[in-house]
Amino acid sequence: MPLIPRMRVSPLSTFARAALVVAALLAGGPAGAQTPAPAGPPTPRPKVLVVATGGTIAGVQNAPGTLGGYRAGTLTAEQITASVPELARFAQVETEQFSNVASTLITPEMWVQLARRINAALAREDLAGVVVTHGTDRLEETAFFLYLTVRSAKPVVVVGAQRPATGISPDGPINLLAAVRTAASPQAVGKGVMVVMDDRILSARESRKLYQRTGGFSTGEMGMLGVVAGNGPQFFFAPARRFGPRSEFDLAGVDTLPRVELAYSYPGGTGPRFDPLPPGVVVATTGFTRAEGEAYRDLRMKGVVVVTAFTSGENANGGATMDAPPLAEPAAAGGERAAPAPTGPPVPPTVSAIHLTPGKARILLMVALTRTKDPRELQRIFEEY
Ligand code: SIN
């Protein structure tokens, strides 16, 4: 997708006026007491690239200042960053407009281009990190894709907002400030792609949008990597899985990802029917019915890779993987077993997502299928990433 050219900031927009008022207040205002700048040589601030994709963080209300509707993906990267003059205290910010859309319009092809763009930017020696501004509806998916495919130890922080920029008490400016401070922090190196929302630093692997209000991003049982406090980012933990420079997923020659479908298992379920067959399907399940077990066995016999993911994504006990024969129905889900397979050619095993939400398991399978269709190799990938 072509990059959208940068736009000039309108000095008269409501948004820019609000930014100026905030800046004047923070500076003490014309009549306020000015604190003298401390003497000494200026410290060089790290360079951070803000890549804007759209979303509510770039949203403008139809009637500014109301609680009414708004258009996501309206303000430009320059406008968003200009509205937070405090960014300049912590980083030299560069901006790039990748797209300007509601995140429901972000496609897997755009993920590939975004990852490619970020990998190229992070190869620059003078760049400390990248911030991606994004709509929150699909933020966790894009962030996880970048976690798998950005092959740099430098920080990448994905950030959004749940209130539009011109609304009352927008959360975008404070989230953006926290994101830039995190991307500029030496502590953030080697922590993988992160989501910074509401002062929390979350690993992109675990972060989920649990609800559509501020504070809605969480990692459930898996905890935060750290927080962005008044004195800046503070890390408590580092992810232990494979990502960044240790990722094996080089998508340099890939433009289109394999199609992977998502299916849901439920009482009385009989399994999905696909035409044409996709290369892979992820099933959200806590256990298959007998008919589902048979339907998925049939799909595997036809060459479709079947991954089971615990419906809630909270299966951190690891579940059973394909370590013990018979490699039959989904021990990972622990449910009703299908009828024994008829004798004949061996049935390819089901792959267990172990501890990924179904949506994230789908993304890992899309990426992994660019390398292999072998279920055992795919199981290794699900155990490592
Ligand atoms: C979007 O995802 O683009 C709109 C919703 C949001 O950013 O919170």
Residues whose N, C-alpha, C, O or C-beta is under 5 A from the ligand:
A	BS01	SIN	G55 T56 I57 A72 V101 A102 S103 T104 H134 G135 T136 D137 R138 A161 Q162
